[in-house]
C-alpha cells in the first residue's frame, strides 16, 4: 500500500510540473505529458480504491 501511495505522489508531482509548464509557458509537449499523467493517475487511484476496500474488510 505504501509503495502505491508513493507512485501516486510521484505521478501527481509530474502532473503538477507539466500542467504548470503548459499554463505558464504554453508548452504543448508539457500539456501532452500532463494528459498522459492523468491517465496513469486514474489507473493508480482505481488500484488504491481496490486495495483500500480490501483493507477495510479485514
MDTraj code that builds the backbone (N, CA, C; nanometers):
import mdtraj as md
import numpy as np

residues = "UNK UNK UNK UNK UNK UNK UNK UNK UNK UNK UNK UNK UNK UNK UNK UNK UNK UNK UNK UNK UNK UNK UNK UNK UNK UNK UNK UNK UNK UNK UNK UNK UNK UNK UNK UNK UNK UNK UNK UNK UNK UNK UNK UNK UNK UNK UNK UNK UNK UNK UNK UNK UNK UNK UNK UNK UNK UNK".split()
xyz = np.array([
    [0.0826, -0.1190, 0.0000],
    [0.0000, 0.0000, 0.0000],
    [0.0875, 0.1261, 0.0000],
    [0.1940, 0.1254, 0.0790],
    [0.2837, 0.2412, 0.0849],
    [0.3520, 0.2652, -0.0493],
    [0.3869, 0.1573, -0.1160],
    [0.4503, 0.1687, -0.2480],
    [0.3546, 0.2347, -0.3473],
    [0.2284, 0.1953, -0.3415],
    [0.1271, 0.2528, -0.4297],
    [0.1083, 0.4019, -0.4012],
    [0.1061, 0.4381, -0.2757],
    [0.0924, 0.5789, -0.2389],
    [0.2125, 0.6586, -0.2891],
    [0.3298, 0.6008, -0.2819],
    [0.4495, 0.6661, -0.3344],
    [0.4404, 0.6884, -0.4844],
    [0.3881, 0.5884, -0.5567],
    [0.3713, 0.6019, -0.7020],
    [0.2705, 0.7120, -0.7346],
    [0.1621, 0.7172, -0.6581],
    [0.0608, 0.8203, -0.6793],
    [0.1205, 0.9587, -0.6568],
    [0.1973, 0.9743, -0.5491],
    [0.2595, 1.1037, -0.5199],
    [0.3577, 1.1448, -0.6288],
    [0.4371, 1.0508, -0.6776],
    [0.5341, 1.0809, -0.7828],
    [0.4637, 1.1218, -0.9122],
    [0.3577, 1.0505, -0.9474],
    [0.2835, 1.0824, -1.0700],
    [0.2134, 1.2173, -1.0562],
    [0.1638, 1.2461, -0.9372],
    [0.0969, 1.3749, -0.9145],
    [0.1971, 1.4899, -0.9251],
    [0.3180, 1.4693, -0.8749],
    [0.4219, 1.5718, -0.8851],
    [0.4573, 1.5972, -1.0315],
    [0.4681, 1.4906, -1.1098],
    [0.4981, 1.5047, -1.2526],
    [0.3852, 1.5787, -1.3232],
    [0.2619, 1.5452, -1.2880],
    [0.1475, 1.6134, -1.3474],
    [0.1497, 1.7627, -1.3142],
    [0.1724, 1.7948, -1.1874],
    [0.1747, 1.9350, -1.1457],
    [0.2799, 2.0142, -1.2221],
    [0.3973, 1.9560, -1.2366],
    [0.5062, 2.0239, -1.3070],
    [0.4700, 2.0488, -1.4538],
    [0.4186, 1.9459, -1.5199],
    [0.3842, 1.9590, -1.6615],
    [0.2646, 2.0526, -1.6826],
    [0.1663, 2.0443, -1.5952],
    [0.0500, 2.1321, -1.6084],
    [0.0905, 2.2776, -1.5883],
    [0.1816, 2.3015, -1.4958],
    [0.2317, 2.4372, -1.4717],
    [0.3045, 2.4907, -1.5953],
    [0.3890, 2.4070, -1.6540],
    [0.4606, 2.4491, -1.7744],
    [0.3648, 2.4814, -1.8886],
    [0.2610, 2.4013, -1.9018],
    [0.1651, 2.4258, -2.0088],
    [0.0905, 2.5573, -1.9865],
    [0.0476, 2.5806, -1.8643],
    [-0.0330, 2.7003, -1.8402],
    [0.0498, 2.8284, -1.8403],
    [0.1735, 2.8213, -1.7910],
    [0.2554, 2.9420, -1.7813],
    [0.3301, 2.9750, -1.9097],
    [0.3795, 2.8718, -1.9772],
    [0.4662, 2.8955, -2.0926],
    [0.4096, 2.8418, -2.2237],
    [0.2849, 2.7984, -2.2192],
    [0.2181, 2.7436, -2.3380],
    [0.3006, 2.6328, -2.4039],
    [0.3605, 2.5474, -2.3220],
    [0.4426, 2.4368, -2.3685],
    [0.3508, 2.3207, -2.4086],
    [0.3379, 2.2969, -2.5383],
    [0.2463, 2.1943, -2.5886],
    [0.2885, 2.0537, -2.5465],
    [0.4195, 2.0272, -2.5464],
    [0.4685, 1.8942, -2.5074],
    [0.4365, 1.8668, -2.3604],
    [0.4459, 1.9697, -2.2767],
    [0.4138, 1.9539, -2.1352],
    [0.2659, 1.9222, -2.1182],
    [0.1821, 1.9806, -2.2023],
    [0.0392, 1.9506, -2.1976],
    [0.0112, 1.8058, -2.2317],
    [0.0833, 1.7550, -2.3297],
    [0.0688, 1.6140, -2.3669],
    [0.1109, 1.5239, -2.2514],
    [0.2236, 1.5566, -2.1886],
    [0.2702, 1.4769, -2.0743],
    [0.1724, 1.4850, -1.9581],
    [0.1150, 1.6015, -1.9350],
    [0.0182, 1.6183, -1.8257],
    [-0.1053, 1.5320, -1.8506],
    [-0.1539, 1.5309, -1.9737],
    [-0.2701, 1.4478, -2.0054],
    [-0.2379, 1.2993, -1.9889],
    [-0.1179, 1.2596, -2.0262],
    [-0.0763, 1.1201, -2.0087],
    [-0.0700, 1.0851, -1.8599],
    [-0.0234, 1.1798, -1.7803],
    [-0.0165, 1.1580, -1.6351],
    [-0.1543, 1.1365, -1.5756],
    [-0.2545, 1.2072, -1.6288],
    [-0.3897, 1.1901, -1.5743],
    [-0.4402, 1.0480, -1.5976],
    [-0.4028, 0.9894, -1.7119],
    [-0.4440, 0.8511, -1.7386],
    [-0.3756, 0.7548, -1.6422],
    [-0.2479, 0.7792, -1.6157],
    [-0.1751, 0.6944, -1.5204],
    [-0.2312, 0.7113, -1.3801],
    [-0.2623, 0.8349, -1.3446],
    [-0.3206, 0.8607, -1.2121],
    [-0.4545, 0.7899, -1.1961],
    [-0.5329, 0.7907, -1.3012],
    [-0.6628, 0.7247, -1.2952],
    [-0.6460, 0.5762, -1.2605],
    [-0.5523, 0.5113, -1.3270],
    [-0.5278, 0.3692, -1.3015],
    [-0.4773, 0.3471, -1.1592],
    [-0.3832, 0.4312, -1.1149],
    [-0.3279, 0.4174, -0.9804],
    [-0.4342, 0.4419, -0.8738],
    [-0.5196, 0.5393, -0.8955],
    [-0.6234, 0.5700, -0.7970],
    [-0.7292, 0.4603, -0.7907],
    [-0.7584, 0.3967, -0.9034],
    [-0.8504, 0.2831, -0.9020],
    [-0.7899, 0.1676, -0.8235],
    [-0.6603, 0.1460, -0.8421],
    [-0.5910, 0.0410, -0.7666],
    [-0.5917, 0.0726, -0.6173],
    [-0.5716, 0.1995, -0.5827],
    [-0.5758, 0.2410, -0.4425],
    [-0.7136, 0.2135, -0.3830],
    [-0.8167, 0.2483, -0.4571],
    [-0.9535, 0.2255, -0.4086],
    [-0.9768, 0.0772, -0.3825],
    [-0.9310, -0.0067, -0.4748],
    [-0.9479, -0.1517, -0.4612],
    [-0.8757, -0.2022, -0.3363],
    [-0.7500, -0.1604, -0.3198],
    [-0.6733, -0.2049, -0.2028],
    [-0.7325, -0.1510, -0.0732],
    [-0.7788, -0.0284, -0.0764],
    [-0.8372, 0.0332, 0.0418],
    [-0.9624, -0.0427, 0.0858],
    [-1.0448, -0.0801, -0.0085],
    [-1.1644, -0.1564, 0.0249],
    [-1.1294, -0.2932, 0.0824],
    [-1.0282, -0.3574, 0.0267],
    [-0.9839, -0.4859, 0.0778],
    [-0.9336, -0.4732, 0.2216],
    [-0.8582, -0.3681, 0.2488],
    [-0.8030, -0.3453, 0.3827],
    [-0.9146, -0.3184, 0.4838],
    [-1.0172, -0.2465, 0.4430],
    [-1.1248, -0.2130, 0.5354],
    [-1.2112, -0.3338, 0.5708],
    [-1.2075, -0.4367, 0.4871],
    [-1.2865, -0.5573, 0.5133],
    [-1.2189, -0.6521, 0.6102],
    [-1.0922, -0.6281, 0.6391],
    [-1.0181, -0.7194, 0.7285],
    [-1.0546, -0.6959, 0.8727],
])
top = md.Topology()
chain = top.add_chain()
for i, resn in enumerate(residues, 1):
    res = top.add_residue(resn, chain, resSeq=i)
    for name in ("N", "CA", "C"):
        top.add_atom(name, md.element.get_by_symbol(name[0]), res)
traj = md.Trajectory(xyz[None], top)
